[in-house]
Amino acid sequence: EDQVTQSPEALRLQEGESSSLNCSYTVSGLRGLFWYRQDPGKGPEFLFTLYSAGEEKEKERLKATLTKKESFLHITAPKPEDSATYLCAFGSGNTGKLIFGQGTTLQVKP
Amino acid sequence: DTGVSQDPRHKITKRGQNVTFRCDPISEHNRLYWYRQTLGQGPEFLTYFQNEAQLEKSRLLSDRFSAERPKGSFSTLEIQRTEQGDSAMYLCASSLVPSNEQFFGPGTRLTVL
């Protein structure tokens, strides 16, 4: 069964304290690994798409990487405004529907 | 603003009532998706349109749920005879083939009393 698991469920960091979020997946045919940011009460905001193992993408303090079994979202020197829930998902089948993990809620304290 | 829009943003209804939500995708996007999200969980796929054709429905979508996308533009999601278990955030997303990057709207928060 296609499945995606994120860890940890929650993460508290001090401002400037770098860390990584994990997304592990088992899927028969990966059609992209996606990262989204979601603020409370809002829809997910697209961050990155990764398609093949070894691929990396960066945006400001965030860098996403992909292996054959998992993806990492690295956060370098985070700021309080990075506090949010980070969701990963993979594209499934020809429809492109996304299968989401449960998310990691990040809190960055000043 | 050229992003995905949803209306209403919040809906409170009594059990047994019917509700309808609207989604306006990004104008040139030909794929439109509906997802449902409950507290502490990631979004779950409900249904998908390519242009005006509804091509896949999740097993989560019971007979009380119906979705349309007339003329391949906006979409509506109707829930008949609402139940308390229908309380959730209903999210709409759109994409443009061949890209699978989906852009989400702000969601409609449904509360069934």
Interface residues (C-beta under 8 A of the other chain):
Chain A: R31 G32 F34 Y36 G41 K42 G43 P44 E45 F46 T49 L87 A89 G91 G93 T95 G96 K97 L98 I99 F100 G101 Q102 G103
Chain B: V4 Q6 R31 Y33 Y35 G40 Q41 G42 P43 E44 F45 Y48 Q50 L55 E56 L91 A93 S95 N100 E101 Q102 F103 F104 G105 P106 G107 R109
